[in-house]
Amino acid sequence: MILSCQNISKAFGTTQILQSVSFHINDREKAAIIGINGAGKSTLLKIIIGELAADEGEVILSKGSTIGYLAQHQNLSSESSIYEEMLTVKQDVITLNQNIRALELEMKNAKGEELNRMLNSYTRMMHEFETKNGYAYKSEVTGILKGLGFTEEEFDKKVDTLSGGQKTRIALGKLLLSKPDIILLDEPTNHLDLVSIAWLETFLLNYNGAVIVVAHDRYFLDKIVSKVIELDHTKCQTFEGNYSDYAYKKSMQRNALLKQYLNQQQEIKHQEEVIAKLRSFNREKSIKRAESREKMLNKIERVEKPMDHAEMHFTLEPRQVSGNDVLQICGLSKAYGNLELFKDISFDIKRGEKVAIIGNNGTGKTTILKIICQQVAPDSGEIKIGSKVHIGYYDQEQQELDPDKTLFDELQDAYPNLDNTTVRNILAAFLFTEDDVFKQIKDLSGGERGRVSLAKLMLSEANLLILDEPTNHLDITSKEILENVINNYSGTVLYVSHDRYFINKTATRILDLTEQTLLNYIGNYDYYLEKKPEMEAAHLGKSQEADQAVVSARPGAFPIPNTRNLAASSESVSSSAPVSENKLNWQQQKEEQARLRKRQNELKKTEEEITKLETRSDEIDNLLTLEEVYTNVEKLIELNSEKKAMEARLEELLEKWEELAGE
């Protein structure tokens, strides 16, 4: 074990973020910390590295272990070039190499004892140099920079001239190059393209140290982690396995908890009915029994109803159905100066398709979307919008929102026919709950504004949704909700995304923008990965005279199940259960039904006898008030004896009723 968190608690003011959070990380283990936005993931990482102090609990790091941390937002400032900045991590190796070279020069003129001393130092320094992989440090730097998406032509760029995303990539590169025993990564894939993410997965899988990652990239988590630490409502749970294993186990856990909740609710309702019935008998002992049951009921630790994300799902439909031919692109080209993004590309989209455009950063994916939406003019080519097609465009950078409106008003003013509950439910699906809906747009972060725009777009009358990175700034729960919306949407969707899990769940077709052209894959992301080598080889092997810009993969996005094997499997399952066992289960069900019928009949008879005796008891009480009765000693003794016998019988019946009702 290299790291242990024991009973970590943290609050900001009156808001409890973490409560008694405990988990451990083993040597070389790869673990994920997940939870909705605001669950305390980044806070926990900062507590682990000592940037924040916990209110309670402790972080125990194994002796001599080193730890490295990549925050979401980097304030990297340097006048050095990209390559020079990376080399600062290897300064000890560089200095050691310089000392070795200097010692070599000195040794040329040394003799005797002095030479022996220098040789000893030289041997020691060379051993240290080799241990630190000194001969390969430059290739290490180059390999990491290229892996993170930098070209050799960019190595001389000044760090201070770079974008925030590029600076984050350099900070990540420096961290990986430093090789700490534990790496903490907060959303490391946010500024990486698909190729760089795949490289990072391989790097981390082979990393000779422990990794703790906070990420909403579920495909990434599936690839690298073997443990998932979930933060939910200040509490912590640990699940063995990758993200898909966690999702399955969490679903099973939620279902079990829901069953427990429903069973408890049924029992509570039953006990309340028993209490009400006992009170209705209106006898001292029955009322005491009712009060006793009531006390026991109040002491029960109530099971909270588990939150089911399916309840948050909503379905949106376009108000008008488009024609079958939604979009036709023919001979599209675009360049900025000497930078040619794409050349002579053509594709078409049919109604109901969910098409993802993927590719490396800077290849022109977003530009294609902007050309379709007439925000950017193409250099050449033709765009045909189909009959009755209404486009809705989501662009993170250009959101048409009124800064002075609240979130609630922004949606309700745009769609006045929606009732308050619907508006609140839609905003909740995009992570705006309770008083959040009354925040003003101008007070929101960029990511929050993006989510409002996305919610607003999903309500529009558009039947062709064009989305640019729609899952950015969404947590996993919101991504799942958006996936559900898109999968059930009968309109057409064209989007750019680097979220492979999202693509895998929603895309019916993938357009890969590579080497200034498009390769077409009729399937989801897993299918794309399977067919990519074959497709690229086919594309490279095409004749130079070929002017077709889109090469199609063989149809059939998903493998056809072997029905013979399925049938055989089904037969083997059904035949594996002996007939006698099925007969026994049927017999047990019949016996249970008979037992329940008998119990109900006994309960009914008992209640009828209780009612009959209660009625007779009331009659005797009335008779005892009559002068002709209470003056007649013989009659008085007779009635008192009858009442005493009835009281004893009623006591028996109440006990019997309570026993039957409690089953």
Secondary structure, 3 states (H helix, E strand, C coil): CCEEEEEEEEEECCEEEEEEEEEEECCCCEEEEECCCCCCHHHHHHHHHCCCCCCEEEEEECCCCCEEEECCCCCCCCCCEHHHHHHHHHHHHHHHHHHHHHHHHHHCCCCHHHHHHHHHHHHHHHHHHHHCCHHHHHHHHHHHHHHCCCCHHHCCCEHHHCCHHHHHHHHHHHHHHHCCCEEEEECCCCCCCHHHHHHHHHHHHCCCCEEEEECCCHHHHHHHCCEEEEEECCEEEEEECCHHHHHHHHHHHHHHHHHHHHHHHHHHHHHHHHHHHHHHHCCHHHHHHHHHHHHHHHHCCCCCCCCCHHHHCCCCCCCCCCCCEEEEEEEEEEEECCEEEEEEEEEEEECCCEEEEEECCCCCHHHHHHHHCCCCCCCEEEEEECCCCCEEEECCCCCCCCCCCEHHHHHHHHCCCCCHHHHHHHHHHCCCCHHHHHCEHHHCCHHHHHHHHHHHHHCCCCCEEEEECCCCCCCHHHHHHHHHHHHHCCCEEEEECCCHHHHHHHCCEEEEEECCEEEEECCCHHHHHHHHHHHHHHHHCCCCCCCCCEEECCCCCCCCCCHHHHHHHHHHHHHHCCHHHHHHHHHHHHHHHHHHHHHHHHHHHHHHHHHHHHHHHHHHHHHCCCHHHHCCHHHHHHHHHHHHHHHHHHHHHHHHHHHHHCC
